[in-house]
Amino acid sequence: MSNKVSAGLLMYRYGNDGLEVFLVKPTVGEGKEANWEMPKAYVEEEENSLSVAKREFAVETGIKLVAQELIPLDDIHRSSELVKAWAFEDATRGDGFELPLQSLLGKNESPLQLRRKHKYLMDKGCYFVMKEAVKKVFPEQVAQIKELQEILTVRNMIKNI
């Protein structure tokens, strides 16, 4: 077991077909297929996990998280890392979108420079209904997606009492 820790945010919304989660997909090279996943990054020793999760979500999606309720999810172990995650509801109420590569670039960066800085470059992002989301992510991440679904189901039941 490694000491690597990563932190991410799982954005969700209620669409026409029920609960949906927002996932991103990295570009990993020609001919290689990558899994979809929540936006996340490794946490350095001196960093705060939640701060890293918020920063990387903004970097990978172009969406800056405004203060709102974050739902802590149970940590999972994936390969050689511990994954910490929080979930939040999409406040934009958007219809879904794909992330264009250009939106991830700073003013003076080219795609090549960005690839040198980051091991993976997220070039797609979209919402998936729960049934599809659990098929798209790494098997270990299914637990966090299902946990979010359970938490929201209980909250909705309590609201309706």
URMOLIN-V978302 format. One record per residue. N is the residue number from 1. SS is DSSP state (H for helix, E for strand, - for the rest). Layout:
# URMOLIN-V978302
N,SS  N,SS
This chain:
# URMOLIN-V978302
1,-  2,-  3,-  4,E  5,E  6,E  7,E  8,E  9,E  10,E  11,E  12,E  13,E  14,E  15,E  16,-  17,-  18,E  19,E  20,E  21,E  22,E  23,E  24,E  25,E  26,E  27,E  28,-  29,-  30,-  31,-  32,-  33,-  34,-  35,-  36,E  37,E  38,-  39,E  40,E  41,E  42,E  43,-  44,-  45,-  46,-  47,-  48,-  49,H  50,H  51,H  52,H  53,H  54,H  55,H  56,H  57,H  58,H  59,H  60,H  61,H  62,-  63,-  64,-  65,-  66,-  67,-  68,-  69,-  70,-  71,E  72,E  73,E  74,E  75,E  76,E  77,E  78,E  79,-  80,-  81,E  82,E  83,E  84,E  85,E  86,E  87,E  88,E  89,E  90,-  91,-  92,-  93,-  94,-  95,-  96,-  97,-  98,-  99,-  100,-  101,H  102,H  103,H  104,H  105,-  106,-  107,-  108,-  109,-  110,-  111,H  112,H  113,H  114,H  115,H  116,H  117,H  118,-  119,-  120,-  121,E  122,E  123,E  124,E  125,E  126,E  127,E  128,E  129,E  130,H  131,H  132,H  133,H  134,H  135,H  136,H  137,-  138,-  139,H  140,H  141,H  142,H  143,H  144,H  145,H  146,H  147,H  148,H  149,H  150,H  151,H  152,H  153,H  154,H  155,H  156,H  157,H  158,H  159,H  160,-  161,-
